[in-house]
């Protein structure tokens, strides 16, 4: 059975669910979050489609996106997980964190948990894709043990494609 809940010292990660929809809407509508992602800022209808896709991935593949909440007060931090990247790179780590929860180490803490989950499920290699100009995300990926594999020009953005180093769950 695939675990749908992961815990760290400060965080609880649960498979994204309907109960997370309002928080997901706030995340995807935020210009400092959605504005930096490929899809851009999303409407509620677009966020509904994203949530449905995340839930379908869990059902189909046994992995997917988790909602991240702080253990101490259940505050919504963001999302993190695995998905089949639409640029054809394979299973990729995806994360987005609300701006007021950045710079606390939550992304790395949650990512380490997800990467251990991936290793336990024999999911490899894990990839990650970020915009070439997103230096913060690139530093996080390098700290997690990812290495730059290539730069892709998709016509709408230049993407940095990273691959997790072999045999090293974060």
C-alpha positions in Angstrom: 0.0 0.0 0.0 1.3 3.5 -0.9 1.5 5.9 2.0 -0.6 9.0 1.5 0.8 10.7 4.6 4.4 11.7 5.4 5.6 13.4 8.5 8.7 15.4 9.3 9.8 17.1 12.5 7.8 20.3 11.6 5.5 19.2 8.8 2.7 16.9 7.9 2.3 16.0 4.2 -1.0 14.4 3.1 -2.1 13.4 -0.4 -3.9 16.4 -1.8 -7.6 16.1 -1.3 -10.9 18.1 -1.8 -10.4 19.6 1.7 -7.3 21.3 0.4 -9.1 23.1 -2.5 -9.5 26.5 -0.9 -5.9 26.6 0.2 -4.8 25.4 -3.3 -6.8 28.3 -4.8 -5.0 30.8 -2.7 -1.6 29.3 -3.7 -2.3 29.1 -7.4 -3.8 32.6 -7.5 -0.9 34.3 -5.8 1.2 36.2 -8.3 4.5 35.3 -6.4 3.6 31.6 -6.7 1.5 30.9 -9.8 3.2 33.8 -11.6 6.5 31.9 -11.4 5.1 28.6 -12.7 4.6 27.5 -16.2 0.9 27.7 -16.0 0.9 31.2 -14.4 -1.7 32.4 -12.0 -4.8 30.2 -12.1 -8.5 30.9 -11.8 -10.7 28.8 -9.5 -11.9 26.7 -12.5 -8.3 26.1 -13.6 -7.3 25.2 -10.0 -10.2 22.7 -9.9 -8.8 21.0 -13.0 -5.3 21.0 -11.4 -6.6 19.4 -8.2 -8.6 16.8 -10.2 -5.4 15.9 -12.2 -3.4 15.6 -9.0 -6.0 13.3 -7.5 -6.2 11.2 -10.7 -2.4 10.8 -10.6 -2.6 9.3 -7.1 -5.3 6.9 -8.2 -3.5 5.9 -11.4 0.2 5.9 -10.4 0.3 5.5 -6.6 2.2 8.8 -6.2 1.3 12.4 -6.5 1.2 15.8 -4.9 0.9 16.3 -1.1 -0.5 19.3 0.7 2.1 20.6 3.2 0.9 21.8 6.6 2.9 22.8 9.7 2.6 20.3 12.4 2.2 22.9 15.2 -0.9 24.6 13.9 -1.9 22.9 10.6 -1.2 26.1 8.7 -1.1 25.5 4.9 2.5 25.9 3.7 2.1 24.8 0.0 2.3 21.7 -2.1 5.0 19.2 -3.0 5.1 15.9 -4.7 5.7 13.8 -7.8 4.0 14.2 -11.1 4.5 13.1 -14.7 6.1 16.3 -16.2 4.4 17.5 -19.3 7.7 18.3 -21.0 8.4 14.6 -21.3 11.2 14.4 -18.7 9.5 11.7 -16.6 8.5 11.7 -13.0 9.4 15.1 -11.6 9.4 16.8 -8.2 7.0 19.7 -8.0 6.7 22.2 -5.3 5.1 25.6 -4.6 5.2 27.3 -1.2 3.3 30.4 -0.1 5.5 33.4 0.2 5.0 33.8 4.0 6.3 30.3 4.5 9.5 30.7 2.5 13.0 30.9 4.0 12.1 28.6 6.9 13.6 25.4 5.3 10.1 23.9 4.8 10.7 23.2 1.1 13.9 21.2 1.7 12.3 19.4 4.6 9.2 18.4 2.7 11.3 17.5 -0.4 13.6 15.2 1.5 10.5 13.4 2.8 9.0 13.1 -0.7 12.4 11.9 -2.2 12.6 9.2 0.5 9.0 8.2 -0.4 10.1 8.0 -4.1 13.0 5.8 -3.2 10.8 3.5 -1.1 8.4 3.2 -4.0 11.3 2.5 -6.4 10.5 5.7 -8.4 13.7 6.8 -10.2 15.1 8.8 -11.6 13.3 11.8 -10.1 13.6 14.8 -12.2 12.8 18.5 -11.5 12.2 21.4 -13.9 12.3 25.1 -13.1 12.7 28.3 -15.1 16.3 29.0 -15.9 16.0 32.4 -14.1 14.6 30.8 -10.9 17.9 30.8 -9.0 16.3 30.1 -5.6 14.6 26.9 -6.9 17.9 25.8 -8.6 19.8 26.2 -5.3 17.2 24.1 -3.5 17.5 21.4 -6.1 21.3 21.3 -5.9 21.1 21.2 -2.1 18.8 18.2 -2.5 21.3 16.4 -4.6 20.0 17.2 -8.1 22.3 18.0 -11.0 21.6 20.2 -14.0 21.0 17.9 -17.0 20.0 20.4 -19.7 18.4 23.8 -20.6 15.4 23.6 -22.8 13.9 26.5 -24.7 10.2 25.8 -25.0 9.3 29.0 -26.8 7.5 30.4 -23.8 10.4 30.0 -21.3 13.8 28.6 -20.9 13.7 25.6 -18.5 16.4 24.1 -16.4 16.0 20.3 -16.2 17.5 18.6 -13.2 18.0 15.0 -12.3 18.4 13.5 -8.9 21.9 12.0 -8.4 21.9 8.2 -8.6 21.6 6.3 -5.4 21.1 9.4 -3.2 17.8 10.0 -1.7 18.1 13.4 -0.2 
